[in-house]
Amino acid sequence: MAIQFNYPRWFKEGLMLVLALAFIYFTPYFIAHVSAANYYVSQSGGSDSSATPSSSATPYKTIAKLNTITFAAGDTIYLKAGDTWVESFIAKGTGSSNNWITVESYGSGNKPVLSPGTSAAYAVQMQTSNAGWRFRNLSINGAQAGISFLNTGGNPDGLWIENVDFTDITNAPVYPSTNASIPGMPYSNAIDIRETTGVNYLTNVTIRKVNVTYSDAAMDLRVVNGLTIDGLVSDHTYREGVTIESTINGLLKNMKITYAAYRDGMAWGTTGLQFNACSNIKVMDSEIAYTQKPNSSPDGIGLDFEANNVNVSAQRLYMHDNQGSAYLVYRNTSWGTDSAQTKTDITDNLIVNNGLYDSNTSSFLRVYENHYNTGIINGNIIIKANSGQTLNFLSDASPQNTSLYPVSAAYAGYQFTASNNAILTGGTNYFVTISDFGSTANTGGSSCTAGSNCWSYQLYNGSSYSSLGYDSTNQWWGSSTGYVSRYDELPNSTSSNWLARVWTAPSTGTVSIRGGVFKSAIGGDGVKAKITKNGTVIWPTGGTPQTIAYNDQTGYTTNLDSISVSAGDIIRFEINNGGSGSSTSDLTSWSPYLAYTALSGGGSSYQASTGFSSTQGANNWAYQYWNGSSYTNMTWDSGNSRWNKSGSYSIVSGGWQHPDSSADSVRKFTAPQAGNITITGTVKKNDTTGGDGVNVKILKNGTQIWPAIGWQAIAYNDATGYSVSVNTSVATNDAIYFIVNQNGGNGNDATAWDPLITYTGNSYQASTGFSSTQGTNNWSYSYWNGSAYTSMTWDLGNSRWNKSGSISIVSGGWQHPDNSADSVRKFTSPQAGTITITGTVKKGDTSGGDGVQVKIIKNGTQIWPASGWQAIAFNDGTGYSLNVSTSVAVNDAIYFIVNQNGNHDNDNTLWDPVISY
């Protein structure tokens, strides 16, 4: 039973009056602090005494005025485009990831600039009570920290930074000193997030389309839960690139990190991207390149898995030209004794020309003190700078420099798994969306228009393909209703239309494709994707386009191997709106790359100007001078971006050379593989205004190959010059020298010479293709017992193959038979054609025994010698030079067999065959 109260009339009327007065009194306060407010600020036309800053006509003037205001969720601060403030902003007030406080620009013109100067501790500072801020369309130029968030406790929510440019973020005290306003910051960072207690996360951090240049480092982000970085460009940072520490649950994509640590470096080492004590983070579809190691800094690594990382993956990255190895996996004990990492994933990456610092630096991977790391190394295409370069460095292995992966089958204790990784050498043709994209499309078919790298952009209208136009403002091909950009594709709303990123094969051969397709924007009704070759679907392999759900930001791997192409074949990466007739929220991320794993009829080319680099040996080119008795490496002249002999005019630049009176100018090419090459190009005077001309010639190792004898003289005014076309065979690491001599004097001796070296047939050398995996690089290792071939077993301790319990052995460049079995090296042809087998077979141990017998068999038919065996005497250190031509079909087998003769004593036999198409 409800109890009822009966109040007198005077009480009811009085209560109503009190409520009415309260409403009138408190309503302005409620509106002022809950409703979103706008604040306009103009340095050039504002006033801090403005009574109506909510109007762009009457803005505030200074950042100092903003620093007196505590803002509320939903508020927006508008800074006038084109204005500059020499002040720091202290963000006060709390928003959230659902209701931001926003700082952005208004008006037309350049982005508004905060430039407090590098003596200022920060340009923007926030602390725990000031989360939930969003910064868009700004420029921050000059400060010790750009945007700083210092988490002093709790789990604050939200930081969004988008379309913000940072430059000249430098001058902070360097570790072990620190910026007093940002304790623990080791150097200047454009974006710095750190936590003082080590246990509280800043949640929901998004960094999009941020550009950082000429600053100490791009960012140091610590103790974050829920991190998204999309579209970062970090270029020419002085000390480090990007550091992510103690962070969980993140996605980093579409980044370009180049020239990290290019000037100063750090005593503890340098890296483009580093993860420390992170978990559940994926970095994908990004480029990390040209990381340096100046001033004796260690590392120079592309991506560093430093310590205590769990389930951190690197997928579809383009890692190239880093001075250190592409990857470092490090059990850094300074993080504690239990600092081993688990579930490290290095998958489907293109790794090109890394480890350039010196000849001892590995190309792919360095593993330090991390014996028990678990992880995956899968589907990577690794292109070494040269065939002699070490693939990996494993600190717990013996030997440490090795072509093997850190897997248990190779070294006890290592727990990675490795599969489907292709190891190639410099000169391999590859094509990368994220670096090749630009304003030029290929219109030249297999000739590939200069600047396009064979890419073009098309729309299929239901019956035919047409080319898209380039929009320079938005930097995409197409229009706002349907376009292809560097990272993404947006289909249009017509159900029958497909948008395509298009690659045209410049050469006949075999390619591998790597990539992944996923929704970039959540929403809509999903899309469809396919890869076609000349109109036929090749992915998915079933032929039906792949549907990608509206919210699928994991997507599908689009890897394909052993795709045969002829010059002019067209491979398209195509997106459709799903057939619904709507393209709402259909933006799709897809950044594929392709690499030739074999070429028919050659085609691997090395041009001096395109391979020119500030690193000796990069792209197989080096820069020297000849003083009449020896070659000496030149010194890099950073001011003029060229090489020279210090204090002289002996110079090598991209496409020209200049001799000096003291030394000839020498450009050197080192052959990455054995085969036949053609040297072409024109050599002529570049400066025809005077002097007495120059002399030029080409040497292979110590033998002159052009002109036939002496020098080729080029008159001082000869701007036509001489066309060079020289064919010669090379072994791996043979040297080709392009030499310019001053003639009489060195005045006006600049000489244009941009030689092109092209392999005229694909070659496979036994020693350079040698591997701990059967079948790798088309080579495998067997023994013959008189009736059958049987695969050998890998001998980990001696890094070679053998028949268990015997001395029937195959190693990199030699074989040894046993009395129970012949030693057999097998080559499996990857393509049909005519091959030439070259090389010398001779005794390696000439101290005793009774010699050996050798022969070559194709499938079951002997092809050398004509019959029987070729006997090699026990003391024959000269042996026999081979030159055998034969036709092969795909998967034909060539067997190189060594038999003991009478007994197997002292039967070590040197045999390093080369097979050239």
ABEGO torsion letter per residue (X at the ends): XBBBBBBBAAAAAAAAAAAAAAAAAAAAAAAAAABBBBBBBBAAABBAABABAABAABBBABAAAAAABBBBBGBBBBBBBGBBBBBBBBBBEBBBAABBBBBBBBEBEBBBBBBAEAABABABBBBAAABGBBBBGBBBBGBABBBBBBBAEEBBBEBBBBGBBBBGBBGBBBOABBBAABBGBABBBABBBBBAAGABBBBGBBBBGBBBBGBABABBBBGBBGBBBBGBBBBGBAABBBBBBGBBGBBBBGBBBBGBGAAAEBAAEBBABBBBGBBGBBBBGBBBBGBBBBGGBBGGBABBBABGBBGBBBBGBBBBGBABBABBBBBBAAAEABABBBGBBBBGBBBBGBGAABAABBAABBBBGAAABBEBBBGBBBBBABAABBABBBAABOBABBABBBBAAABBGBABBBBGBBBBBBGBBBBBAAAABBABBBAAEAAEBBGAGGBBBBBBAGABBBBBBBBAAAGBBEBAABBBBAABBBBBABAABBBBBBBBBABBEBBBBBEBBBBABBEEAEBBBBBBBGGBBAOBAAGBBBBBBAABAAEBBBBBBGBBBBBGBBBBBBBBAGGAGBABGABBBBBBBBBBABBBGEGBBBBAAAABBABBGBGGBBBBBBAGABBBBBBBBAAAGBBBBBGBABBBBAABBBBBAABBBBBBBBBABBEBBBBBEBBBBABAAEEAEBBBBBBBEABBAOBABEBBBBBAABAAEBBBBBBBBBBBGBBBBBBBBAEABABGABBBBBBBBBBABBBBBAAAABBABBGBGGBBBBBBAGABBBBBBBBAAAGBBBBBGBABBBBAABBBBBAABBBBBBBBBABBEBBBBBEBBBBABAAEEAEBBBBBBBEABBAOBABEBBBBBAABAAEBBBBBBBBBBBGBBBBBBBBAEABABGABBBBBBBBBX
